[in-house]
Structures are given as structure tokens and as C-alpha cells.
Amino acid sequence: MRVGVVKEIKPSERRVALTPAGVSALRQAGHQVLVEAGAGMGSGHADDHYLTAGGRLADADTVWSDSELVLKVKEPTPDEHHQLRDGLILFAFLHLAAEPQLASALCRQGTTAVAYETIEDAAGRLPLLAPMSEIAGRLAAQAGAHHLEAPHGGPGVLIGGAPGVEPARVLVLGGGAVGANAARVASGMGANVTLLETSLGRVRELEMQFGHGARVLANDPEVLAAKLSGADLVIGAVLIPGARAPRLITRKSLGQMRPGSVLVDVAIDQGGCAETSRPTTHLDPVYAVDGILHYCVANMPGAVPATSTRALTNATLPYVLRLADHGTGALDGDAGFAKGLNVSGGQIVSEPVAAALAA
């Protein structure tokens, strides 16, 4: 199969969908690989590295038009929608519940779209979302600490406090990969961390993991309201695979938060967990609503592209090889892989995505 790797054009997105080592693996399996010139520069992979691995360099239009399978990190931007076509398989993070325009373009153009974020393994976990979620969670704590500082718009609170001075109170919403990693890093920085989770089974797991390092509570509206009012930093880390993120923080509940506090909404890829959240970029990451600083960067792992690219390729490569070997036939007999199929034959075929777009 002819596999294409295009350069990401989302603002400040420096990741690339495949490392040179991934190209080498595809070539050894008998596939051709076209790489857009400059695609890997932002993550430390020069064009020569891809050539040495057996790839062929081309411009963007050629990669899109000549490839049967195109690999991306982020969803195609509106400037790329014209590249979509019948007969093309697209494999990328898509987040279609928050991207109705892209969903329509994929259906209209007849592209088969497989989303990293809805693929499950045998245990029901999200193996391709996990590495980026882990990185985003760790970055969320760092970003929150940064923006708690007065020169960056915050209230001037040091996340770890000081001798005789209380540390910041950090509230993490959601105990999945993002939330657990955010809580772990915030706790390691010395913060007073509370993590809210709806699944009692997961609450027990997290209590075992964190011990006294973080307080883990079962979430409900009363608990959420009480904890919001005392937090210096809130990290939104909730996820329903394929669906829009639940709006846990309304405009009214925003008023319960401490003036000058910071909200880092990692769920922004799926629409955000706050009513007041809207996507931002690494170039302009924050804005204030009712005195609350919002950090809603939609591609947080793009800030550490060297790390993120390697972590992503480690997870995606086995699936890429199967798609290259068998096309969409690779989904047959693998229910978890099949859950990655979001668009086929001009239709939204993922039930959670279809329900979210219809809402």
C-alpha cells in the first residue's frame, strides 16, 4: 500500500504522525511511504532521516493525492478538506463530536476515517489515546502552575507553597489517564490535590495509587460545587470516548470559583468540560471569563513534539501496519479496532460520534 505522512498545519503543531523508524518498519513490510518534505522537522526528524529509512519525499498535494492511507496527528483543518476523497483511508485524531464541519466533509468526500481516540483494546482501554492523554495530563499541571504566577495572568500563587504558607489547591475532574497524570504531577510539585471521579471502582484504584498524595472523592454536583469554590487551579480531564465532553462547569458555577483562579480544560478536544471554554493555541493560550483564567489549548502534547511523536508512533505503528497490510479489512474480527471506524461510505458509523453530532 502507498502510505502518506503529511506535515501538520494546525497552529504551533510540531508533531508528526510517524517517525523514521516507523517508515522503516513499513518499508520492511513491503509498503511505499511518501513523506511531505519538512514534516518531521518540528519533532527533530530531518528529511534525510526519512530518506535513509526508505521514504520518498514529496509536496503536500502529491502525498494526499498519491497515497491510499494518509497518517496525521491532528484532524484535517478546513484548508485541508479539499484533499479528502473517495478511496482514501485517513488515520488520525479526529474528535468529530467537536468537529461537525470536518464530519460533513468526510462524509461528502467519501473518505474512510479511522480515529485514534475511539480504538479500544481487549480490556476496553484506549491504547492510542493513552500516550497523548498521559502527556497532556502532565503538561496540564505544568501549565496550571505557570499561569498561577502573576506575570502570566494568575493570582500569584506558588503551586507548592512555601515554608509556613499553604500550597495551591488543585482540583482534577476525571480520573482517567489525563486526570491521574495531572494529579500525580501536581502532587509531586507539592500541591494540595483533590481528584473527582464518578466510577467507584476507579475511585478505589486511584486511592490505592495515590495513598496520601492526593484526595480521591466520588463526584456528584454537591461535591463538585464545594470543591470548585476552594480551588486555585481546576484541571478538566473528563472523557466519554467519541462523544462530546460533559459540561461539568456551567457559566453559573464559574461564579463559584475563586477570583483569579485558573481552569485548564484538557477536554477541549471534545468540546470542553466548561460552558465558557473555547479552543486556544500555544501562541495565545489563555483568556479570562468572569475573572477566571481559561487555558484551553487543543493540542497540548504539541508543546513537546519530540517526546509526543515517539510516544504516538510507539502506540500507532502496529495498527498502521495492519491497515497497510489489509486496508479496512484489518478491522474485521477485531471489535476494538473496528470502534476506530468513524466514517465509511459517506456515513457516520460510530454510534457515540453520530449521537454527539445529532445532539
GIDAUR-V587184 format. One record per residue. N is the residue number from 1. PHI is phi in degrees with one decimal (none if undefined). BURIAL is I if it has 16 or more other ideal C-beta (glycine too) atoms within 10 Angstrom, else O. D_CENTER is the distance of its C-alpha to the mean C-alpha in Angstrom with 1 decimal. Layout:
n: [N N]
phi: [PHI PHI]
burial: [BURIAL BURIAL]
d_center: [D_CENTER D_CENTER]
//
This chain:
n: [1 2 3 4 5 6 7 8 9 10 11 12 13 14 15 16 17 18 19 20 21 22 23 24 25 26 27 28 29 30 31 32 33 34 35 36 37 38 39 40 41 42 43 44 45 46 47 48 49 50 51 52 53 54 55 56 57 58 59 60 61 62 63 64 65 66 67 68 69 70 71 72 73 74 75 76 77 78 79 80 81 82 83 84 85 86 87 88 89 90 91 92 93 94 95 96 97 98 99 100 101 102 103 104 105 106 107 108 109 110 111 112 113 114 115 116 117 118 119 120 121 122 123 124 125 126 127 128 129 130 131 132 133 134 135 136 137 138 139 140 141 142 143 144 145 146 147 148 149 150 151 152 153 154 155 156 157 158 159 160 161 162 163 164 165 166 167 168 169 170 171 172 173 174 175 176 177 178 179 180 181 182 183 184 185 186 187 188 189 190 191 192 193 194 195 196 197 198 199 200 201 202 203 204 205 206 207 208 209 210 211 212 213 214 215 216 217 218 219 220 221 222 223 224 225 226 227 228 229 230 231 232 233 234 235 236 237 238 239 240 241 242 243 244 245 246 247 248 249 250 251 252 253 254 255 256 257 258 259 260 261 262 263 264 265 266 267 268 269 270 271 272 273 274 275 276 277 278 279 280 281 282 283 284 285 286 287 288 289 290 291 292 293 294 295 296 297 298 299 300 301 302 303 304 305 306 307 308 309 310 311 312 313 314 315 316 317 318 319 320 321 322 323 324 325 326 327 328 329 330 331 332 333 334 335 336 337 338 339 340 341 342 343 344 345 346 347 348 349 350 351 352 353 354 355 356 357 358 359]
phi: [none -91.3 -108.4 -114.9 -123.4 -104.0 -76.2 -73.2 -117.1 -61.8 -53.1 62.3 -95.2 -109.9 -72.5 -136.2 -75.5 -151.9 -80.7 -56.6 -62.5 -66.1 -60.8 -59.4 -63.7 -66.4 -64.6 -64.5 -85.7 95.2 -100.4 -91.2 -129.9 -104.0 -123.0 -65.1 -55.2 84.2 -60.6 -100.2 -59.1 -67.0 -108.3 91.1 -114.9 -74.6 -55.5 -60.2 -64.4 -70.2 -64.5 -61.7 -76.1 105.2 -79.5 -119.4 -83.3 -156.2 -82.8 -59.6 -59.7 -68.1 -60.6 -63.8 -78.1 -95.8 -95.4 -90.7 -129.3 -108.4 -104.2 -135.8 -91.7 -93.1 -60.0 -57.2 -80.3 -54.3 -69.1 -106.3 -60.8 -69.4 -81.5 -70.3 -158.9 -64.8 90.8 -94.1 -102.8 -111.2 -125.4 -168.8 -72.0 -115.8 49.2 -66.1 -59.1 -104.8 -132.0 -61.2 -65.2 -67.3 -57.0 -63.8 -64.5 -62.1 -66.3 -62.9 -86.9 78.3 -75.6 -88.9 -117.8 -114.3 -101.5 -54.2 -75.8 -110.7 -72.1 -118.9 -95.6 -63.3 -92.8 82.6 -84.4 -109.8 -68.7 -91.2 -79.2 -54.7 -63.1 -73.2 -66.4 -61.7 -67.5 -61.8 -63.1 -66.4 -67.0 -60.4 -66.2 -65.0 -63.5 -62.9 -60.7 -61.2 -85.1 -75.1 -75.5 -58.4 -64.0 -109.8 97.8 -87.8 -82.8 82.6 -106.0 -81.8 -59.0 -94.1 67.0 -153.7 -52.0 84.5 -126.4 -61.9 -75.1 -65.3 -96.0 -110.4 -113.3 -110.2 -100.7 109.9 -111.1 -78.8 -61.8 -63.3 -63.6 -64.3 -71.3 -63.3 -64.8 -63.6 -70.7 -61.0 -64.4 -64.3 -84.3 96.8 -73.4 -89.1 -108.9 -121.4 -117.2 -107.8 -143.7 -85.9 -82.0 -65.9 -62.0 -69.4 -57.5 -64.5 -60.1 -67.9 -61.1 -65.3 -67.2 -91.4 55.8 -91.4 -74.1 -156.0 -92.6 -111.0 -126.1 -72.0 -84.7 -154.6 -56.6 -68.8 -63.8 -59.4 -61.5 -66.2 -76.9 -60.1 -66.4 -106.4 -84.5 -87.7 -136.8 -115.6 -113.6 -86.6 -134.2 -90.1 -151.1 -119.9 -49.5 82.1 -101.1 -70.5 -63.5 -66.3 -83.8 -80.1 -113.1 -85.5 -61.3 -67.8 -70.9 -58.9 -68.2 -82.3 -78.3 -69.2 -56.4 87.6 -71.3 -118.9 -114.8 -106.0 -100.3 -69.6 -76.5 -61.7 -58.9 -107.4 101.7 92.0 -98.1 -118.3 -61.3 -96.4 -82.0 -144.5 -62.6 -125.3 -124.4 -63.7 -74.8 -144.0 -81.8 -129.7 -153.8 -113.0 -132.5 51.7 80.6 -105.1 -80.4 -103.9 -113.0 -133.2 -69.4 -84.7 -138.3 -54.6 -62.4 -64.6 -73.9 -127.2 -64.9 -63.7 -67.8 -64.1 -62.8 -65.7 -63.8 -68.0 -62.8 -54.8 -83.8 -83.8 -55.5 -58.5 -74.1 -59.2 -61.3 -68.4 -65.8 -66.2 -72.5 -126.2 60.3 -69.5 -61.8 -62.9 -81.7 -66.5 79.8 -126.8 -61.8 -69.4 -66.0 -62.0 -68.3 -75.6 -72.3 -100.7 -135.4 -154.6 59.7 78.4 -130.7 -77.5 -107.8 -87.2 -60.8 -62.1 -67.3 -59.6 -64.1 -66.7 -71.9 -80.8 -69.0]
burial: [I O I I I I I I O I O I I I I I I I I I O I I I I I O O O O I I I I I I O O I I O I I O I O I O I I O O I I I I I I O I O O I I O O I I I I I I I I I I O O O I I O I I O O O I I I I I I I I I I I I O O I I O I I I O I O I I I I I I I I I I O O O O O I I I I I I I I I I I I I I I I I I I I I I I O O O I I I I O I I I I O O O O O O I I I I I I I I I I I I I I I I I I I I I O I O I I I I I I I O O O O I I O O I I O O I O O O I I I I O I O O O O I O O I I O O I I I I I I I I I O I I I I I I I I I O O O I I O I I I O I I I I I I I I I I I I I I I O I I O O I O I O O I I O O O O O I I I I I I I I I I I I I I O I I I I I I I O I I I O I I I O I I O O O O O I I O O I O I I I I I I I I I O O O I O I O I I I O I I O O]
d_center: [27.8 26.8 23.1 21.6 19.1 18.6 17.8 14.7 16.3 13.6 15.1 14.6 12.3 14.2 12.3 14.1 13.5 16.6 18.7 22.5 22.9 20.9 23.2 26.1 25.2 25.0 28.3 29.9 29.1 30.9 28.3 28.3 25.4 25.2 23.2 23.0 25.0 23.0 19.6 19.2 21.1 18.2 17.1 20.7 21.7 24.8 26.2 29.0 26.7 25.6 29.2 30.4 27.9 29.5 27.2 28.8 27.8 27.8 26.9 24.0 26.3 27.8 24.6 23.5 27.0 28.1 25.2 25.0 21.4 19.0 15.9 13.1 9.7 8.7 10.8 14.4 15.6 19.0 20.8 19.8 20.6 24.1 23.1 22.1 25.1 26.8 26.8 23.4 20.6 17.2 14.5 10.9 7.6 9.6 8.7 12.5 13.2 12.4 13.8 17.4 18.8 16.8 17.7 21.3 21.3 20.2 22.8 25.4 25.1 25.1 22.1 20.8 17.1 15.2 11.5 9.7 7.9 11.5 13.5 15.3 17.7 21.2 20.4 17.9 14.9 11.6 12.3 9.9 6.7 8.8 9.0 5.6 5.9 9.3 9.0 7.0 9.7 12.4 11.7 11.8 15.3 16.3 15.4 17.1 20.1 20.4 20.5 23.0 25.4 27.9 27.6 24.0 24.8 24.8 27.7 28.7 27.6 27.1 24.4 26.7 29.9 33.2 36.4 37.8 34.8 32.1 28.5 25.8 24.8 21.1 19.9 16.7 15.9 14.6 15.4 12.7 10.9 9.2 12.6 14.8 13.6 13.8 17.2 18.3 17.8 19.3 22.1 22.7 23.2 25.8 24.3 25.6 22.6 22.5 19.8 20.1 19.3 20.9 21.5 24.7 24.2 21.0 22.8 25.5 23.1 21.5 25.1 26.2 23.4 23.8 27.5 28.6 25.6 23.9 25.2 23.5 24.6 24.5 23.0 25.2 26.0 28.8 26.9 24.0 26.5 28.4 25.5 24.0 27.5 27.7 24.3 23.9 20.2 17.9 14.3 12.6 10.5 11.6 10.4 12.6 11.5 11.9 13.4 13.2 12.3 15.8 17.5 18.7 19.9 22.4 24.2 27.1 25.4 24.0 27.7 27.9 25.8 27.6 28.3 26.4 23.6 20.0 17.0 13.5 11.3 7.7 8.0 8.7 6.3 8.7 11.6 11.7 13.9 16.7 19.1 19.3 15.7 15.0 12.5 13.7 13.5 14.2 17.7 18.2 15.7 17.9 20.4 22.8 23.7 26.8 26.7 23.1 20.9 17.4 14.5 11.8 10.1 7.4 6.3 7.3 7.4 9.6 12.2 13.0 13.1 15.9 14.3 10.8 12.8 15.0 12.7 10.9 14.4 15.8 13.8 14.0 17.6 19.5 18.0 18.6 22.1 22.8 21.8 23.9 26.8 26.9 24.9 23.7 26.5 24.1 22.7 26.2 27.0 23.5 22.3 18.9 18.3 19.8 17.3 14.9 17.5 16.6 19.3 22.7 26.2 25.2 23.9 20.8 21.3 18.5 20.1 17.2 16.0 19.7 20.4 17.7 18.9 22.4 22.1]
//
